Amino acid sequence: MLEEVFWDQWYWWWLLSVLFYYSAVLEKSVGIQNLISVPIRYAPAEGVGVLLSGLVYDTFTEHRDFIAAILELKVLGFIEINKKTNGDILLLPTEKERINITPQVEYLLNKILFVGNRESYLIPKKLYVRYNQNESQPTQRYREILEDYHKVNLKASQWVVSEGYMDINPKKERSVFVSISSLLVAILLVLSYFSGMVSDFFAYIAFFFIYFPLFFVVYSKSLVGKVFAGIFPTIIIWLIVSNDELRAVLFEELHLWLYIVVLVAQGAFIFTYEFVGTLTPKGKKIRNHLQGFKHFLKRVKKDEVQRAKKENPEYIDPTLPYMVLFGIEKYELNLDDMKHLAR
């Protein structure tokens, strides 16, 4: 009797297990309460700095984190940003005394931008060499900047753990999350096959044509990447639906509830992936603070900064690094080609 009940309703038990796992990941990562209640904050979190704030805020390191960290150096008075007429950008050190600075600021200044005897840091307008309309190759300077970018990301992942904001490197934790989610999908396909809810054909193609592209959707941080990743399974599904024999196999033999279960599980996976990264109680408090500060910047400071920039294009508000960090404002540093490198 119990066995029959299980096989009749097994997909609901599978979905509950998946949602329980994802809710546990969310609670462990950022705290579900922190996702619901966000008080307004009127200043950034003290003692964290822009670079670590970006990682605590969304557990990803993105190109705008790098740009925001450079802007913080400008706001602190340690560098000047010189935009040349040809579009190149030159970062120059100032004579301001470097005392009582954070390890992150010291690392950016002395190990990345002005390492050794380097007196400037060039970010060219042209980071790719184009051979024709369809072919291009990154320049040597782009490779050097990319290496610096990865160095900063690696150090930030180490600092965020060593300074007590996170328990584990978020990149490693996301890999574990994806592995467990893939295992849950495999269990779904096995149970679907043995319960007789899907045909052999669907069991073989489902993962490769539906779930595999889904991973590209969540890995891509750009809208273009997500759209491109979604085109492939859409075309495959359209081809299946347009074929009478395949449509009969999929829609006459497959239980309708299984589609609903799969869609809910997919939505939960995409939502949860964006938050994976175990924050400590200290880290959850900072993330909540940053969320509140973001609301303040969007509602109040954004219009103020935009008006000031119209009057003076070179104007840099003290909050601009955080506005760039949260994606509220953009700042041109010729690094948009790094958008796809979020980790």
Disulfide bonds with the S-S distance in Angstrom:
none
